[in-house]
Amino acid sequence: MAGDIIINDFQDYSEVFSGTEWKTLQFSIFWMFNAVAKADGKIDKKEMDALQHLIKNSSAIINHLAWTVISSIEKEFDIIFAEFETDKREVIDGMREVSDLLNKKVNPKTAVEFKKTLIGIGFYIANASGKWIGSKVCAEEGIAIKLAGMNLRLSAAQLDEIPTIDDIFSSFDEF
């Protein structure tokens, strides 16, 4: 039935999400990217390169839905990015919409892991540039990631569940 939570982790997501909903999930990658990359006032080449690298090497993504979304972006990156650029939703509204969509359409485990993957992507982008010594994540980027996480409506308990954000971020090292 439409609107029922789907229990199967591995499924044809085109049967679960409408075209508009799928576009929202694709845009979630770009909302996270923009939130982090623009946090210091400018998107630099290393951050854009990191996004491209992440999308081209998505096989390390451990959440099947996130992998499917990111893989779908690779095929039409320029078209999807251009559509994203004309979208009127702000990061906060977009992330809330993504959270609601996931909570409504997929099982809780898949939803939480997708949201945590988005946060992992935020850290991946933030670590693409920055200081050579210490953390490469500046204060502004950390705040952007935290705000995105809050708008994805992840609880502290969910953040502590396995896989953790660190597990997800570490899996990106495989690219």
C-alpha positions in Angstrom: 0.0 0.0 0.0 1.2 3.5 -0.7 2.6 5.3 2.3 3.3 2.1 4.3 6.8 1.6 5.6 8.8 -0.8 3.5 10.6 -3.4 5.6 13.0 -4.9 2.9 16.4 -3.2 3.0 17.2 -4.1 -0.7 14.5 -3.1 -3.0 13.6 -1.2 -6.1 13.4 2.2 -4.7 11.6 3.5 -7.9 8.6 1.6 -6.5 8.9 3.4 -3.1 9.6 7.0 -4.1 7.9 9.2 -6.6 10.0 11.1 -9.1 9.7 14.3 -7.0 10.6 12.4 -3.8 13.6 10.8 -5.5 14.8 14.2 -6.6 14.6 15.4 -3.0 16.8 12.5 -1.9 19.3 13.3 -4.6 19.3 17.0 -3.6 20.0 16.0 0.0 23.6 15.2 -1.1 23.9 18.7 -2.5 22.2 20.4 0.5 24.8 18.7 2.7 27.6 19.7 0.3 26.5 23.3 0.2 25.9 23.6 3.9 29.5 22.5 4.6 31.3 23.9 1.5 29.7 27.3 1.8 30.1 27.5 5.6 33.3 29.4 5.3 31.9 31.7 2.6 33.3 29.9 -0.5 33.3 26.6 -2.2 36.9 25.7 -3.0 38.2 23.3 -5.7 39.2 20.6 -3.1 35.6 20.5 -1.8 34.1 20.2 -5.3 36.7 17.5 -6.1 35.8 15.6 -3.0 32.1 15.7 -3.9 32.9 14.4 -7.4 35.2 11.7 -6.0 32.5 10.6 -3.5 29.9 10.3 -6.2 32.2 8.5 -8.6 33.3 6.0 -5.9 30.0 5.4 -4.2 30.5 1.7 -3.9 31.9 2.1 -0.4 28.6 3.6 0.8 27.2 1.1 3.3 23.6 2.1 3.2 21.9 0.6 0.2 19.5 3.5 -0.3 22.2 6.1 0.0 24.4 4.2 -2.4 21.5 4.0 -4.9 20.8 7.7 -4.6 24.5 8.7 -5.0 24.9 6.2 -7.9 21.9 7.8 -9.7 23.6 11.2 -9.4 26.8 10.1 -11.1 24.9 9.2 -14.3 23.5 12.7 -14.7 25.6 14.9 -12.4 25.4 18.1 -14.4 21.7 17.9 -15.0 20.8 17.1 -11.4 23.2 19.8 -10.1 21.6 22.4 -12.4 18.1 21.3 -11.2 19.3 21.6 -7.6 20.7 25.1 -8.3 17.2 26.3 -9.3 15.4 24.6 -6.4 14.1 27.2 -3.9 14.3 25.1 -0.7 16.9 26.1 1.8 19.1 23.5 3.5 17.0 23.4 6.7 13.8 22.9 4.8 15.3 20.3 2.5 16.8 18.3 5.3 13.5 18.3 7.2 11.7 17.1 4.1 14.3 14.4 3.6 13.8 13.3 7.2 10.1 13.2 6.9 10.3 11.3 3.6 12.6 8.7 4.9 10.6 8.2 8.1 7.5 7.7 6.1 8.8 5.5 3.2 11.5 3.2 4.5 12.2 1.2 7.6 13.7 3.0 10.6 17.2 1.4 10.2 17.5 2.4 6.6 16.2 5.9 7.4 18.7 6.4 10.2 21.6 5.1 8.2 20.8 7.3 5.3 20.7 10.4 7.5 24.0 9.4 9.1 25.5 8.9 5.7 24.6 12.5 4.9 26.4 13.6 8.0 29.4 11.4 7.0 29.4 13.2 3.7 29.4 16.5 5.5 32.6 15.4 7.4 34.1 14.1 4.2 33.6 17.4 2.4 34.8 19.4 5.4 38.0 17.3 5.6 38.8 17.9 1.9 40.2 21.3 2.6 41.4 23.3 5.6 44.3 23.3 8.0 47.2 20.9 7.6 47.6 20.4 11.4 44.8 19.3 13.6 41.2 19.0 12.5 40.4 20.1 9.0 36.9 20.8 10.0 36.6 24.5 10.8 34.1 25.8 13.4 31.6 27.0 10.8 31.7 23.6 9.0 31.1 21.8 12.3 28.1 24.0 13.0 26.7 23.4 9.5 27.0 19.7 10.0 25.4 19.9 13.4 22.5 22.0 12.1 22.0 19.5 9.2 21.9 16.6 11.7 19.4 18.5 13.9 17.1 19.1 10.9 17.5 15.4 9.9 16.0 14.8 13.3 18.6 12.3 14.6 18.6 11.6 18.3 21.7 11.2 20.3 20.8 7.5 20.8 20.5 7.1 17.0 23.9 8.7 16.5 25.4 6.2 18.9 23.9 3.2 17.1 26.2 1.1 14.8 27.2 2.0 12.2 28.3 5.3 13.9 29.1 8.4 11.9 32.8 7.5 12.4 32.2 4.0 10.9 30.5 5.6 7.9 33.1 8.3 7.5 35.9 5.6 7.8 34.2 3.6 5.0 34.8 6.6 2.7 38.6 6.0 3.2 38.1 3.0 1.0 37.7 5.2 -2.1 
